[in-house]
Structure formats: structure tokens, C-alpha cells
Amino acid sequence: MANIVVTPMTFEPVYSQDAEIVERKGVGHPDTICDSLAEELSVELSKLYLEEFGAIMHHNVDKALLVGGVANPVFGGGEVISPIEIYVVGRAIDHKGDKPLPVEELAIEVTRKWVRENIRNLDPDRHLIIKPRIKPGSRDLVDLFLRFQEKGEVPLANDTSFGVGFAPFDDLERVVFETEQFLNSPQLKEEHPEVGEDIKVMGVRIKDKIRITIACAFVSKFVNSLEDYLSKKEEVHRKVKELASNLTDKGVEVFINTADDPQGGSVYITVTGTSAEQGDDGQVGRGNRVNGLITPYRPMSLEAAAGKNPVSHIGKIYNVVANLIADRVVKEIEEVEEAYCYIVSQIGKPINEPQVCDVKVRTNKDIKGLEDKVKEIASQELEEMPQTWKKFLNKEFSVA
């Protein structure tokens, strides 16, 4: 249990402060697309390496850029005039001895497959140009990665950085998260095919009042006219308001596509269901943290977890494990109301031996009486860390 510290929360809870802000970007948002593509490629590279080498080799494909296209949506139809460009960028082992490995080909295949499965009206063959730019990694980081594999030891951290997590979600966080999940659920899409995947939810709480502002890309071929658009938007608004009101006892206001100008004939319709077709660009790391939210009132890391190797890149691993520790502490120790967790690595040291793992707890009890329980949970998760990569490959964790 070395370097595990348990400290009390001495500051006012976020949920009792007068104001709070929470955001979530949905699966079709350009930033989330980039995160998802980077992570999918990391998973598939890991599987390729396991097949070729019997172990996951060094890679970091955590740089992806989406350059928006040009489109002409019109009620009842429209077209993509200029395709979206996606640059998949990073470092990866691309040879096994003299044998080249299909790293860039894999990046193209993974991108097309993910888009086809997740954004219904975006045709990866017609609407995308995919440009992989993946080169071998630096010698020192590759050597560091191989050092523990050759000895069969605990992976060594490939960076000095930190991860953070907290639990549980408060009312605003839950409303924001569940709203996006609802709007991108298969059931909602079946009832409202006009609702695209590019959804951004911004939640603001002032005392006991919650305001939810949603940007929702409607799909033009499913909207026949301005009147049809307004009618369908109102129906979606009603369903979201009902959902949100059932998640909290606070007052809830819901706003959808507030930039619409019906009198001027300007409303948020797209050909593909994502603003990537024309209105916006995207980049890895600008979207949700590993818990699925952007929470400026909570501890956050700026690390882009998506696409980093799941074996030794603590920018990925520590953020996930910090959330696991915080979640377990709250669920398993009845006296703990909420928990924050901060973990810091040191490059070249075993990943399960952080410089510090600080677990902060909010409780009305004597913290000394809870300290051993908290340390035991944190210690268990740290010891499990060398096996965490398996859960990333099984997609048990979301990093977008």
C-alpha cells in the first residue's frame, strides 16, 4: 500500500454550490469521431500484434484530425459536395523483422468499419477520404516498452503524467450523460430517424434550476419541410424534457438548436447527421474524458486517452483506474458520500507503483476508521493494473 494516501474533502461539494457546468459530446460529434477512430485503431493494432508477436507492441495512435467537408442539405434530400478528410496519425511498429505489417491499411479499414456501424447516413466510401500517417516510434520509447516484456515483468510507465477520477455523478452530470445516450439510442433512432448522431449536450445548473441546451443535427432526407422540422423538433424536445425531469427533482428547462431562425428559413439540418460534413472539424482529445463527460467543476486530466497503447501509457490507464477506484470506494464503503482519486506516474517505473495515489473522500465519519478500507480498494486496483489492457481490448471501458 506504499504511496497510497487517503485525505478528507474539506471543500464544498460541487452539487451544493450555486452554479455548475457539464458537457457531453455524442458519438457523431467530430471530436468524438476522432477519439473513437483512434481507440478502435489501437484495439485492432493490439490484436494484430498479439497475433504476430504474441504480445502487444509499442504504439500510440492518439493523433487524429477530421477536416470537415462541404455539403448542401435541403428538405427531403441534399448531397455531400466535398468529402470529409480524416488524418489518422501516430506511431506504431510496422515490421516484424523484414516482414511489413499492414498498419496503414488497417487504419483505413478500421475507419470505414467504425463509420459504417456508428453513423447511419455517412457513407465511408463516398463521403470520406482517409489519410493514415503512421510511422515507427522513437527508439527510446520502443526500448522502454520491450524492456519489461523480455523479462515478463510489470509494464513500465512510458510517461510521467497523472490520471484523475471521481464518483458518483451528481444530478446535472447524470442528466447530461443520459440525455445524449437517449438521443443516440437505437430506440430513439427507430422512432425518429431524422435525429442524427452529432449531438452535443450542455448542462448548466443555477441553484435548483437546470438548463439543458442541445445541438442536434437533423438528417435532411427525413425532414420534408420547415413545418415538419419544427414539429419533429418539438416532439424530440418533449421526450427529452420527460426523461430529464424523471432523473432529478430539480426544475429542468430544455432547449434544442437555439440558433435556428425559422422565419429566415435557417435550421440545423445535415445530409449525414453530423456537422463534420460542413460545419465543424474534429481532433482527438477535445471531447469527453474517460467517464464520458466534460466537467470543469471536477478534477479533469487533459490527456487524450483514445489511441494510446493500453499496456504502459498511463495517460490512458491511470485515468480509467482512478475512476474505478473512486467508484468502488463510494459503492463499497457505505459511509463515503463521494470520492476523488489522483494518480501520478514516473516514467520508467512499474505502472502499478505510482508516485502517489491520493484518494479524497467525503464522509461524516472519522476518516481514520475508513482509511484501511480505502487503501485496500486502491491497492487492489493498482495490483490489477498490469492486466487492465485486456479490458481495453474487450471494450469494457469507453474513452470517448
C-alpha positions in Angstrom: 0.0 0.0 0.0 3.0 2.3 -0.4 2.3 5.8 -1.7 -1.5 5.4 -1.2 -2.8 8.4 0.7 -6.4 8.9 2.0 -7.4 12.5 2.6 -10.7 14.2 3.6 -12.6 16.5 1.2 -12.5 19.9 3.0 -14.2 21.9 0.2 -17.8 22.5 -0.6 -19.4 19.8 -2.8 -19.9 20.8 -6.4 -23.6 19.8 -6.3 -24.3 22.2 -3.4 -22.6 25.2 -5.0 -24.7 27.9 -6.7 -23.6 27.1 -10.2 -22.3 24.1 -12.2 -21.5 23.3 -15.8 -21.4 19.9 -17.5 -21.0 18.9 -21.2 -21.1 15.8 -23.3 -20.3 15.3 -27.0 -22.2 12.5 -28.7 -20.9 9.8 -31.0 -21.3 11.8 -34.2 -19.6 14.9 -33.0 -16.3 15.5 -35.0 -14.2 15.4 -31.8 -15.8 12.1 -30.6 -15.4 10.6 -34.1 -11.7 11.3 -33.9 -11.4 9.8 -30.4 -13.4 6.7 -31.4 -11.4 6.1 -34.5 -8.1 6.4 -32.6 -9.2 4.0 -30.0 -10.6 1.5 -32.5 -7.3 1.5 -34.3 -5.4 0.9 -31.0 -7.6 -2.1 -30.3 -7.1 -3.6 -33.7 -3.3 -2.9 -33.7 -3.1 -4.7 -30.3 -4.9 -7.7 -31.8 -2.6 -7.7 -34.8 0.5 -7.6 -32.6 -0.8 -10.4 -30.3 -1.3 -12.5 -33.5 2.1 -11.7 -34.9 4.3 -11.3 -31.8 2.3 -12.9 -29.0 2.4 -9.6 -27.2 1.1 -6.0 -27.7 3.9 -3.9 -29.2 4.6 -0.3 -28.7 2.2 2.1 -30.4 0.5 5.4 -29.8 -2.1 6.3 -32.5 -3.6 9.1 -30.4 -3.5 11.9 -33.0 -6.4 12.1 -35.4 -7.7 15.1 -37.3 -11.0 15.5 -39.1 -11.3 18.2 -41.7 -14.9 18.9 -42.5 -16.3 18.7 -46.0 -18.8 20.7 -47.9 -22.5 19.7 -48.1 -25.8 21.0 -49.4 -28.7 19.8 -47.2 -32.2 20.5 -48.4 -35.5 19.4 -47.0 -36.2 15.9 -48.3 -32.6 15.3 -49.5 -29.3 17.1 -50.3 -25.8 15.9 -51.2 -22.2 15.9 -49.9 -20.3 18.0 -52.4 -16.8 17.7 -51.0 -15.9 14.7 -48.7 -14.6 14.7 -45.2 -10.9 14.2 -44.8 -9.7 12.1 -41.8 -6.0 12.0 -40.9 -5.1 9.1 -38.6 -1.7 9.9 -37.1 0.6 8.2 -34.7 3.5 5.8 -34.0 3.4 2.0 -34.3 5.7 -0.9 -35.0 5.2 -1.6 -38.7 7.6 -4.5 -39.3 8.2 -8.0 -37.9 11.8 -8.4 -38.9 11.8 -7.9 -42.6 8.1 -8.5 -42.9 6.0 -5.4 -43.3 2.8 -5.2 -41.2 -0.4 -3.6 -42.8 -0.6 -0.8 -40.2 -1.9 2.0 -42.5 -4.2 -0.4 -44.4 -5.6 -1.4 -41.0 -6.2 2.3 -40.2 -8.3 2.7 -43.4 -10.2 -0.5 -42.8 -11.0 0.4 -39.1 -12.1 3.9 -40.0 -14.5 2.7 -42.7 -15.9 0.0 -40.5 -16.5 2.2 -37.5 -18.2 4.9 -39.5 -20.4 2.4 -41.3 -21.5 1.0 -37.9 -22.0 4.2 -36.0 -23.1 7.0 -38.3 -26.0 5.7 -40.3 -26.1 8.3 -43.1 -22.4 8.8 -43.6 -21.1 6.6 -46.4 -17.4 5.9 -45.8 -16.8 5.0 -49.4 -18.4 8.2 -50.8 -18.2 10.7 -48.1 -14.7 10.1 -46.6 -11.1 10.4 -47.7 -8.9 8.6 -45.2 -5.2 9.6 -44.9 -3.2 7.5 -42.5 0.1 8.9 -41.4 1.6 6.3 -39.0 5.4 6.0 -38.5 7.6 3.9 -36.3 8.1 5.0 -32.7 11.2 6.6 -31.2 13.9 4.1 -30.2 14.0 5.0 -26.5 10.2 4.5 -26.0 10.3 1.3 -28.0 13.2 0.0 -25.9 11.4 1.0 -22.7 8.3 -0.9 -23.9 10.3 -4.0 -24.7 12.3 -4.0 -21.5 9.5 -5.3 -19.3 8.2 -7.7 -22.0 11.5 -9.5 -22.3 11.6 -10.1 -18.6 7.9 -10.9 -18.2 7.6 -8.1 -15.6 5.1 -5.4 -14.8 4.9 -2.8 -17.7 6.9 0.3 -17.2 5.2 3.7 -17.4 6.1 5.4 -20.7 5.5 8.9 -19.4 5.4 11.0 -16.3 1.8 12.1 -16.0 -1.3 11.8 -14.0 -4.9 10.4 -14.1 -7.9 11.6 -12.1 -11.4 10.3 -11.4 -14.5 10.9 -9.3 -17.7 9.3 -8.2 -20.6 9.3 -8.2 -22.3 11.5 -10.8 -24.5 14.2 -9.4 -27.9 15.2 -10.8 -26.6 17.5 -13.5 -23.9 15.1 -14.7 -26.4 12.3 -14.8 -29.0 14.3 -16.7 -26.4 15.4 -19.3 -25.0 11.9 -19.8 -28.4 10.2 -20.0 -29.8 12.8 -22.4 -27.1 12.2 -25.0 -27.4 8.4 -24.5 -31.1 8.6 -25.0 -30.9 10.7 -28.2 -28.4 8.3 -29.7 -30.2 5.2 -28.6 -31.4 2.6 -31.1 -35.0 3.0 -29.9 -35.0 6.8 -30.4 -33.4 6.4 -33.9 -36.1 4.0 -34.8 -38.8 6.4 -33.7 -37.1 9.5 -35.0 -34.7 8.6 -37.9 -34.4 12.3 -38.5 -32.2 12.7 -35.4 -28.5 12.4 -36.4 -25.6 11.2 -34.3 -23.9 14.6 -33.9 -25.4 15.6 -30.6 -23.8 18.0 -28.0 -25.5 18.5 -24.6 -24.5 21.4 -22.4 -25.9 21.5 -18.9 -26.0 24.5 -16.6 -27.3 24.4 -13.0 -28.0 27.6 -11.1 -29.1 26.6 -7.6 -32.1 24.3 -8.1 -32.7 25.1 -11.7 -31.2 23.0 -14.6 -30.9 24.2 -18.1 -30.1 21.7 -20.9 -29.0 23.1 -24.3 -28.8 20.5 -27.1 -27.3 20.9 -30.5 -28.8 18.1 -32.6 -28.0 17.6 -36.3 -31.2 16.6 -38.1 -31.0 14.4 -41.2 -32.4 16.4 -44.1 -33.8 13.4 -46.1 -36.2 12.6 -43.2 -37.5 16.2 -42.9 -39.9 17.2 -45.6 -40.3 20.9 -44.8 -39.7 23.7 -42.3 -43.0 22.8 -40.6 -42.1 19.2 -40.5 -38.7 20.1 -38.9 -40.3 22.2 -36.2 -42.9 19.6 -35.5 -40.3 16.8 -35.1 -38.0 19.0 -33.1 -40.9 19.8 -30.7 -41.6 16.0 -30.3 -37.9 15.3 -29.5 -38.0 18.2 -27.1 -41.0 16.7 -25.3 -39.3 13.3 -24.9 -36.0 14.8 -23.6 -37.9 17.0 -21.1 -39.8 14.0 -19.8 -36.5 12.0 -19.5 -34.6 14.7 -17.7 -37.5 15.5 -15.3 -37.5 11.9 -14.2 -33.8 11.9 -13.4 -33.9 14.8 -10.9 -36.2 16.6 -8.6 -34.7 20.0 -9.7 -36.5 22.2 -12.2 -35.4 21.4 -15.8 -35.6 23.5 -18.9 -34.7 22.0 -22.3 -33.6 23.9 -25.4 -32.8 22.3 -28.8 -31.0 24.0 -31.7 -31.3 27.5 -30.3 -29.5 29.0 -33.3 -32.4 28.1 -35.6 -34.1 31.0 -37.4 -37.4 29.6 -38.7 -38.5 33.0 -40.1 -35.3 33.2 -42.1 -35.6 29.6 -43.1 -32.3 28.6 -41.4 -32.4 25.5 -39.3 -30.0 22.7 -38.3 -30.3 20.1 -41.0 -27.5 18.0 -42.4 -27.2 15.3 -45.1 -25.3 12.9 -43.0 -26.3 13.6 -39.4 -23.0 15.1 -38.4 -21.6 18.7 -38.7 -18.4 17.1 -39.9 -19.9 17.3 -43.4 -19.5 21.1 -43.4 -19.9 22.9 -40.1 -17.1 21.6 -37.9 -13.7 19.9 -37.8 -12.5 17.5 -35.1 -9.5 16.4 -33.2 -8.5 13.7 -30.6 -8.6 14.9 -27.0 -11.1 17.8 -27.4 -14.1 15.8 -26.3 -15.3 13.7 -23.4 -13.0 12.5 -20.7 -12.9 8.7 -20.0 -16.0 8.9 -17.8 -18.0 10.3 -20.8 -18.3 13.9 -19.6 -16.5 17.3 -19.7 -16.7 18.5 -16.1 -14.9 21.8 -15.4 -16.1 21.9 -11.8 -14.5 18.5 -11.1 -10.9 17.3 -11.4 -10.0 16.5 -15.0 -6.9 15.5 -17.0 -6.1 17.0 -20.3 -4.7 13.6 -21.5 -6.2 12.3 -24.7 -6.8 8.7 -23.6 -8.0 7.4 -27.0 -5.5 5.7 -29.2 -2.7 5.3 -26.6 -1.4 1.9 -26.0 -3.3 0.0 -23.3 -0.2 -1.6 -21.8 2.0 1.1 -20.5 0.6 4.5 -21.4 -0.5 5.9 -18.1 -2.3 8.8 -19.8 -4.8 6.2 -20.7 -4.6 3.6 -17.9 -4.4 5.9 -14.9 -7.5 7.9 -15.9 -9.6 4.8 -16.1 -8.2 3.2 -12.9 -8.7 6.5 -11.0 -12.4 6.4 -11.9 -12.6 2.7 -11.0 -11.1 3.4 -7.5 -13.4 6.3 -6.8 -16.4 4.3 -8.0 -15.6 1.3 -5.8 -14.8 3.5 -2.7 -18.3 5.1 -3.0 -20.1 1.8 -3.7 -18.4 -0.4 -1.2 -17.9 1.9 1.8 -21.3 3.0 3.0 -20.0 5.9 5.0 -18.4 7.6 1.9 -20.6 10.1 0.1 -18.2 10.8 -2.8 -14.6 10.2 -3.7 -11.9 11.8 -5.9 -8.8 9.9 -7.0 -5.5 11.3 -8.3 -2.6 9.0 -9.5 0.8 10.2 -10.7 3.4 8.0 -12.6 7.1 8.2 -13.1 8.5 7.3 -16.5 10.4 4.0 -16.5 8.9 2.8 -13.2 6.3 -0.1 -13.0 2.8 1.2 -13.8 1.4 -0.2 -10.5 3.9 1.7 -8.4 2.7 5.4 -8.8 4.5 8.2 -7.1 1.3 8.9 -5.3 -2.3 7.6 -5.3 -4.4 10.2 -3.4 -8.0 9.2 -2.6 -10.1 12.0 -1.3 -13.3 11.1 0.5 -16.3 13.0 1.8 -17.7 11.5 4.9 -19.3 12.4 8.2 -17.4 9.6 9.9 -13.8 9.7 11.3 -11.6 9.2 8.3 -9.1 7.2 10.3 -11.8 4.5 10.6 -12.2 4.3 6.8 -8.6 4.6 5.8 -7.7 0.9 5.7 -10.8 0.1 3.6 -10.0 2.8 1.1 -6.3 1.8 0.9 -7.3 -1.8 0.3 -9.6 -0.9 -2.7 -6.9 1.3 -4.2 -4.2 -1.3 -3.6 -6.4 -4.0 -5.4 -6.9 -1.8 -8.4 -3.2 -0.9 -8.6 -2.3 -4.6 -8.5 -4.7 -5.4 -11.2 -3.3 -2.6 -13.4 -0.9 -4.8 -15.4 -4.0 -6.8 -16.7 -6.1 -3.7 -17.5 -5.1 -3.9 -21.2 -7.3 -6.9 -21.6 -10.4 -4.9 -20.7 -9.5 -2.2 -23.2 -9.3 -4.9 -25.9 -12.7 -6.2 -24.8 -14.0 -2.6 -25.0 -15.1 -2.7 -21.3 -14.0 0.9 -21.0 -15.2 3.8 -23.0 -12.6 6.5 -23.6 -14.9 8.8 -25.6 
